[in-house]
Amino acid sequence: MKKFSVDFGTLIVSNDSAEAEQLLCMSKVVLENIRHLEKSYPNFQYWFESQVVRGILGGSRSFVIELRDGKMAGVAILKDTPEEKKICTISVCDEFKSKGMGVRLFEKSMRLLDTDKPLASVSESRLPEFEKIFEYLDYDYSAEYHGLYLPQRKEFSFNGLLQ
């Protein structure tokens, strides 16, 4: 059985890197660190458990986790299928914001997805957090969706249209 013991660096979690029991354990840790996203995305926990965890076990999704001093500093959730290469979620813990962690997660995600232009979307409430990164990475604005996840809220897609 493989063990995860990383104090500093990047941990890639996929069905290639761990056994099912470890994936489920790591998924719980990730969920606790990004639970705040429930405010922007209703049924976030359900989506996480039914789509992300299942996708990791099935090989279509993965986590990129940045660790600092044994703590999760940031995480990206990726979807990599023949039809879609998508950065589903990126979240950086408050103490690591404005220190390049978001850019690092985006760049590592793009390498793992093997594309400079992965599909990404962001809610209007979180867009200010990502505008500079999207500009820096030369992401292309694609579409605006009204009420996709929350009534009266917009979701913006970049580098493609949401399926």
CYANA upper distance limits for C-alpha pairs under 8 A (distance plus 0.5 A):
  1 MET  CA     19 GLU  CA      7.75
  2 LYS  CA     18 ALA  CA      6.82
  2 LYS  CA     19 GLU  CA      7.95
  6 VAL  CA     11 LEU  CA      8.01
  6 VAL  CA     67 LEU  CA      7.82
  6 VAL  CA     70 GLY  CA      7.18
  7 ASP  CA     67 LEU  CA      6.80
  7 ASP  CA     68 ARG  CA      6.71
  7 ASP  CA     69 ASP  CA      5.80
  7 ASP  CA     70 GLY  CA      4.66
  7 ASP  CA     71 LYS  CA      7.96
  8 PHE  CA     66 GLU  CA      8.09
  8 PHE  CA     67 LEU  CA      5.49
  8 PHE  CA     68 ARG  CA      5.16
  8 PHE  CA     69 ASP  CA      6.32
  8 PHE  CA     70 GLY  CA      6.88
  9 GLY  CA     66 GLU  CA      6.32
  9 GLY  CA     67 LEU  CA      5.85
  9 GLY  CA     68 ARG  CA      7.24
 10 THR  CA     64 VAL  CA      7.39
 10 THR  CA     65 ILE  CA      6.14
 10 THR  CA     66 GLU  CA      5.16
 10 THR  CA     67 LEU  CA      6.70
 11 LEU  CA     63 PHE  CA      8.47
 11 LEU  CA     64 VAL  CA      6.47
 11 LEU  CA     65 ILE  CA      5.54
 11 LEU  CA     66 GLU  CA      6.90
 11 LEU  CA     67 LEU  CA      8.02
 12 ILE  CA     17 SER  CA      7.85
 12 ILE  CA     62 SER  CA      7.70
 12 ILE  CA     63 PHE  CA      6.32
 12 ILE  CA     64 VAL  CA      5.29
 12 ILE  CA     65 ILE  CA      6.81
 13 VAL  CA     17 SER  CA      6.41
 13 VAL  CA     18 ALA  CA      7.53
 13 VAL  CA     23 LEU  CA      7.79
 13 VAL  CA     62 SER  CA      6.11
 13 VAL  CA     63 PHE  CA      5.50
 13 VAL  CA     64 VAL  CA      6.96
 13 VAL  CA     65 ILE  CA      8.22
 14 SER  CA     18 ALA  CA      7.11
 14 SER  CA     23 LEU  CA      8.05
 14 SER  CA     56 ILE  CA      6.18
 14 SER  CA     57 LEU  CA      8.00
 14 SER  CA     59 GLY  CA      7.29
 14 SER  CA     61 ARG  CA      7.43
 14 SER  CA     62 SER  CA      5.23
 14 SER  CA     63 PHE  CA      7.18
 15 ASN  CA     19 GLU  CA      7.28
 15 ASN  CA     20 ALA  CA      7.98
 15 ASN  CA     23 LEU  CA      8.00
 15 ASN  CA     56 ILE  CA      6.33
 15 ASN  CA     57 LEU  CA      6.02
 15 ASN  CA     58 GLY  CA      7.57
 15 ASN  CA     59 GLY  CA      6.09
 15 ASN  CA     62 SER  CA      8.27
 16 ASP  CA     59 GLY  CA      8.23
 18 ALA  CA     22 GLN  CA      6.56
 18 ALA  CA     23 LEU  CA      6.73
 19 GLU  CA     23 LEU  CA      6.70
 20 ALA  CA     24 LEU  CA      6.69
 20 ALA  CA     57 LEU  CA      7.14
 21 GLU  CA     25 CYS  CA      6.80
 22 GLN  CA     26 MET  CA      6.57
 23 LEU  CA     27 SER  CA      6.44
 23 LEU  CA     53 VAL  CA      8.40
 23 LEU  CA     56 ILE  CA      8.20
 23 LEU  CA     57 LEU  CA      7.96
 24 LEU  CA     28 LYS  CA      6.92
 24 LEU  CA     53 VAL  CA      7.70
 25 CYS  CA     29 VAL  CA      7.18
 26 MET  CA     30 VAL  CA      6.74
 27 SER  CA     31 LEU  CA      6.58
 27 SER  CA     53 VAL  CA      7.21
 28 LYS  CA     32 GLU  CA      6.78
 29 VAL  CA     33 ASN  CA      6.98
 30 VAL  CA     34 ILE  CA      6.89
 30 VAL  CA     75 VAL  CA      7.95
 31 LEU  CA     35 ARG  CA      6.15
 31 LEU  CA     45 GLN  CA      8.12
 31 LEU  CA     48 PHE  CA      8.09
 33 ASN  CA     72 MET  CA      8.13
 33 ASN  CA     93 CYS  CA      8.43
 34 ILE  CA     91 SER  CA      7.22
 35 ARG  CA     44 PHE  CA      8.37
 35 ARG  CA     45 GLN  CA      8.06
 37 LEU  CA     41 TYR  CA      6.66
 37 LEU  CA     44 PHE  CA      7.59
 38 GLU  CA     42 PRO  CA      6.13
 38 GLU  CA     43 ASN  CA      7.43
 38 GLU  CA     44 PHE  CA      5.73
 38 GLU  CA     45 GLN  CA      7.89
 40 SER  CA    123 SER  CA      7.53
 40 SER  CA    125 SER  CA      8.09
 40 SER  CA    149 TYR  CA      8.31
 40 SER  CA    150 LEU  CA      7.88
 41 TYR  CA    149 TYR  CA      6.39
 41 TYR  CA    150 LEU  CA      7.41
 42 PRO  CA    149 TYR  CA      7.16
 42 PRO  CA    150 LEU  CA      7.55
 43 ASN  CA     47 TRP  CA      6.74
 44 PHE  CA     48 PHE  CA      6.53
 45 GLN  CA     49 GLU  CA      6.60
 46 TYR  CA     50 SER  CA      6.36
 47 TRP  CA     51 GLN  CA      5.87
 47 TRP  CA     52 VAL  CA      7.38
 48 PHE  CA     52 VAL  CA      5.31
 48 PHE  CA     53 VAL  CA      6.82
 49 GLU  CA     53 VAL  CA      5.65
 49 GLU  CA     54 ARG  CA      7.39
 50 SER  CA     54 ARG  CA      6.32
 51 GLN  CA     55 GLY  CA      6.14
 52 VAL  CA     56 ILE  CA      6.57
 52 VAL  CA     61 ARG  CA      6.89
 52 VAL  CA     62 SER  CA      8.42
 52 VAL  CA     77 ILE  CA      8.32
 53 VAL  CA     57 LEU  CA      6.77
 53 VAL  CA     61 ARG  CA      8.48
 54 ARG  CA     58 GLY  CA      6.54
 55 GLY  CA     59 GLY  CA      6.34
 55 GLY  CA     60 SER  CA      5.47
 55 GLY  CA     61 ARG  CA      5.39
 55 GLY  CA     62 SER  CA      8.23
 55 GLY  CA     79 LYS  CA      8.45
 56 ILE  CA     60 SER  CA      6.45
 56 ILE  CA     61 ARG  CA      5.05
 56 ILE  CA     62 SER  CA      5.95
 60 SER  CA     79 LYS  CA      6.27
 60 SER  CA     80 ASP  CA      5.76
 60 SER  CA     81 THR  CA      6.26
 61 ARG  CA     77 ILE  CA      7.63
 61 ARG  CA     78 LEU  CA      5.84
 61 ARG  CA     79 LYS  CA      4.95
 61 ARG  CA     80 ASP  CA      6.46
 62 SER  CA     77 ILE  CA      6.42
 62 SER  CA     78 LEU  CA      5.79
 62 SER  CA     79 LYS  CA      7.29
 63 PHE  CA     75 VAL  CA      7.22
 63 PHE  CA     76 ALA  CA      6.10
 63 PHE  CA     77 ILE  CA      5.26
 63 PHE  CA     78 LEU  CA      6.78
 64 VAL  CA     75 VAL  CA      6.02
 64 VAL  CA     76 ALA  CA      5.50
 64 VAL  CA     77 ILE  CA      7.07
 64 VAL  CA     78 LEU  CA      8.34
 64 VAL  CA    105 LEU  CA      7.67
 64 VAL  CA    108 LYS  CA      8.15
 64 VAL  CA    109 SER  CA      7.52
 65 ILE  CA     72 MET  CA      7.31
 65 ILE  CA     73 ALA  CA      8.10
 65 ILE  CA     74 GLY  CA      6.42
 65 ILE  CA     75 VAL  CA      4.98
 65 ILE  CA     76 ALA  CA      7.06
 66 GLU  CA     72 MET  CA      6.51
 66 GLU  CA     73 ALA  CA      5.92
 66 GLU  CA     74 GLY  CA      5.65
 66 GLU  CA     75 VAL  CA      6.69
 66 GLU  CA    105 LEU  CA      8.07
 67 LEU  CA     71 LYS  CA      5.85
 67 LEU  CA     72 MET  CA      5.16
 67 LEU  CA     73 ALA  CA      5.76
 67 LEU  CA     74 GLY  CA      7.70
 68 ARG  CA     72 MET  CA      7.01
 68 ARG  CA     73 ALA  CA      6.49
 72 MET  CA     93 CYS  CA      8.14
 73 ALA  CA     92 VAL  CA      6.49
 73 ALA  CA     93 CYS  CA      5.88
 73 ALA  CA     95 GLU  CA      8.38
 73 ALA  CA     96 PHE  CA      6.68
 73 ALA  CA    101 MET  CA      8.29
 74 GLY  CA     90 ILE  CA      7.89
 74 GLY  CA     91 SER  CA      6.02
 74 GLY  CA     92 VAL  CA      4.60
 74 GLY  CA     93 CYS  CA      6.29
 74 GLY  CA     96 PHE  CA      8.34
 74 GLY  CA    101 MET  CA      7.51
 74 GLY  CA    102 GLY  CA      8.09
 74 GLY  CA    105 LEU  CA      7.98
 75 VAL  CA     89 THR  CA      8.34
 75 VAL  CA     90 ILE  CA      6.22
 75 VAL  CA     91 SER  CA      5.98
 75 VAL  CA     92 VAL  CA      7.05
 75 VAL  CA    105 LEU  CA      7.64
 76 ALA  CA     87 ILE  CA      7.58
 76 ALA  CA     88 CYS  CA      7.92
 76 ALA  CA     89 THR  CA      5.92
 76 ALA  CA     90 ILE  CA      4.81
 76 ALA  CA     91 SER  CA      7.04
 76 ALA  CA    105 LEU  CA      6.93
 76 ALA  CA    106 PHE  CA      8.29
 76 ALA  CA    109 SER  CA      7.69
 77 ILE  CA     87 ILE  CA      6.68
 77 ILE  CA     88 CYS  CA      5.90
 77 ILE  CA     89 THR  CA      5.55
 77 ILE  CA     90 ILE  CA      7.03
 78 LEU  CA     85 LYS  CA      8.13
 78 LEU  CA     86 LYS  CA      6.31
 78 LEU  CA     87 ILE  CA      5.24
 78 LEU  CA     88 CYS  CA      6.00
 78 LEU  CA     89 THR  CA      7.73
 78 LEU  CA    109 SER  CA      7.61
 78 LEU  CA    113 LEU  CA      8.32
 79 LYS  CA     84 GLU  CA      7.51
 79 LYS  CA     85 LYS  CA      6.24
 79 LYS  CA     86 LYS  CA      5.55
 79 LYS  CA     87 ILE  CA      6.94
 79 LYS  CA     88 CYS  CA      7.17
 80 ASP  CA     84 GLU  CA      6.51
 80 ASP  CA     85 LYS  CA      5.17
 80 ASP  CA     86 LYS  CA      7.02
 80 ASP  CA    113 LEU  CA      6.84
 81 THR  CA     85 LYS  CA      6.69
 84 GLU  CA    119 LEU  CA      8.02
 85 LYS  CA    113 LEU  CA      6.66
 85 LYS  CA    115 THR  CA      8.37
 85 LYS  CA    118 PRO  CA      5.94
 85 LYS  CA    119 LEU  CA      6.65
 86 LYS  CA    113 LEU  CA      8.29
 86 LYS  CA    118 PRO  CA      5.66
 86 LYS  CA    119 LEU  CA      4.99
 86 LYS  CA    120 ALA  CA      6.35
 87 ILE  CA    109 SER  CA      7.62
 87 ILE  CA    118 PRO  CA      6.99
 87 ILE  CA    119 LEU  CA      6.75
 87 ILE  CA    120 ALA  CA      5.79
 88 CYS  CA    120 ALA  CA      6.94
 88 CYS  CA    121 SER  CA      7.91
 90 ILE  CA    102 GLY  CA      7.91
 90 ILE  CA    105 LEU  CA      7.86
 90 ILE  CA    106 PHE  CA      8.32
 91 SER  CA    102 GLY  CA      8.07
 92 VAL  CA     96 PHE  CA      6.94
 92 VAL  CA     97 LYS  CA      6.66
 92 VAL  CA    101 MET  CA      7.36
 92 VAL  CA    102 GLY  CA      6.93
 93 CYS  CA     97 LYS  CA      7.04
 96 PHE  CA    101 MET  CA      7.04
 97 LYS  CA    101 MET  CA      7.14
 97 LYS  CA    102 GLY  CA      7.93
100 GLY  CA    104 ARG  CA      6.67
101 MET  CA    105 LEU  CA      6.69
102 GLY  CA    106 PHE  CA      6.72
102 GLY  CA    133 ILE  CA      8.22
103 VAL  CA    107 GLU  CA      6.58
103 VAL  CA    133 ILE  CA      6.98
104 ARG  CA    108 LYS  CA      6.64
105 LEU  CA    109 SER  CA      6.47
106 PHE  CA    110 MET  CA      6.62
107 GLU  CA    111 ARG  CA      6.80
108 LYS  CA    112 LEU  CA      6.74
109 SER  CA    113 LEU  CA      6.58
110 MET  CA    114 ASP  CA      6.28
110 MET  CA    115 THR  CA      5.89
110 MET  CA    116 ASP  CA      6.26
110 MET  CA    117 LYS  CA      7.98
110 MET  CA    118 PRO  CA      7.22
111 ARG  CA    115 THR  CA      7.06
111 ARG  CA    116 ASP  CA      8.25
113 LEU  CA    118 PRO  CA      7.90
117 LYS  CA    139 TYR  CA      7.04
117 LYS  CA    159 ASN  CA      6.19
118 PRO  CA    159 ASN  CA      6.67
118 PRO  CA    160 GLY  CA      8.49
119 LEU  CA    157 SER  CA      7.72
119 LEU  CA    158 PHE  CA      6.38
119 LEU  CA    159 ASN  CA      5.50
119 LEU  CA    160 GLY  CA      6.02
119 LEU  CA    161 LEU  CA      7.98
119 LEU  CA    162 LEU  CA      8.30
120 ALA  CA    157 SER  CA      6.23
120 ALA  CA    158 PHE  CA      5.77
120 ALA  CA    159 ASN  CA      7.26
120 ALA  CA    160 GLY  CA      8.27
121 SER  CA    155 GLU  CA      7.13
121 SER  CA    156 PHE  CA      5.84
121 SER  CA    157 SER  CA      4.64
121 SER  CA    158 PHE  CA      6.48
121 SER  CA    162 LEU  CA      8.40
122 VAL  CA    126 ARG  CA      6.85
122 VAL  CA    127 LEU  CA      6.43
122 VAL  CA    130 PHE  CA      8.46
122 VAL  CA    155 GLU  CA      6.09
122 VAL  CA    156 PHE  CA      5.92
122 VAL  CA    157 SER  CA      7.15
123 SER  CA    127 LEU  CA      6.53
123 SER  CA    153 ARG  CA      7.83
123 SER  CA    154 LYS  CA      6.44
123 SER  CA    155 GLU  CA      4.80
123 SER  CA    156 PHE  CA      6.74
124 GLU  CA    128 PRO  CA      8.37
124 GLU  CA    153 ARG  CA      7.23
124 GLU  CA    154 LYS  CA      5.86
124 GLU  CA    155 GLU  CA      6.31
124 GLU  CA    156 PHE  CA      7.54
126 ARG  CA    130 PHE  CA      7.52
127 LEU  CA    131 GLU  CA      6.43
128 PRO  CA    132 LYS  CA      8.37
130 PHE  CA    134 PHE  CA      6.56
131 GLU  CA    135 GLU  CA      6.65
132 LYS  CA    136 TYR  CA      6.48
133 ILE  CA    137 LEU  CA      6.53
134 PHE  CA    138 ASP  CA      6.43
134 PHE  CA    139 TYR  CA      5.57
134 PHE  CA    140 ASP  CA      8.44
135 GLU  CA    139 TYR  CA      6.72
139 TYR  CA    158 PHE  CA      6.67
139 TYR  CA    159 ASN  CA      6.58
140 ASP  CA    158 PHE  CA      5.76
140 ASP  CA    159 ASN  CA      5.50
140 ASP  CA    160 GLY  CA      8.46
141 TYR  CA    156 PHE  CA      8.11
141 TYR  CA    157 SER  CA      6.84
141 TYR  CA    158 PHE  CA      4.96
141 TYR  CA    159 ASN  CA      6.87
141 TYR  CA    160 GLY  CA      8.47
142 SER  CA    156 PHE  CA      8.00
142 SER  CA    157 SER  CA      5.94
142 SER  CA    158 PHE  CA      5.44
142 SER  CA    159 ASN  CA      6.52
142 SER  CA    160 GLY  CA      6.09
142 SER  CA    161 LEU  CA      6.86
143 ALA  CA    156 PHE  CA      6.27
143 ALA  CA    157 SER  CA      5.77
143 ALA  CA    158 PHE  CA      7.62
143 ALA  CA    160 GLY  CA      8.32
143 ALA  CA    161 LEU  CA      7.07
144 GLU  CA    154 LYS  CA      7.06
144 GLU  CA    155 GLU  CA      6.32
144 GLU  CA    156 PHE  CA      5.11
144 GLU  CA    157 SER  CA      6.99
145 TYR  CA    154 LYS  CA      5.99
145 TYR  CA    155 GLU  CA      5.59
145 TYR  CA    156 PHE  CA      6.77
146 HIS  CA    151 PRO  CA      8.07
146 HIS  CA    152 GLN  CA      7.31
146 HIS  CA    153 ARG  CA      6.52
146 HIS  CA    154 LYS  CA      5.16
146 HIS  CA    155 GLU  CA      7.08
147 GLY  CA    151 PRO  CA      4.86
147 GLY  CA    152 GLN  CA      5.98
147 GLY  CA    153 ARG  CA      5.78
147 GLY  CA    154 LYS  CA      6.53
147 GLY  CA    155 GLU  CA      8.18
148 LEU  CA    153 ARG  CA      8.10
148 LEU  CA    154 LYS  CA      7.63
148 LEU  CA    155 GLU  CA      7.20
149 TYR  CA    153 ARG  CA      8.02
149 TYR  CA    155 GLU  CA      8.17
150 LEU  CA    154 LYS  CA      8.35
157 SER  CA    161 LEU  CA      6.72
157 SER  CA    162 LEU  CA      7.25
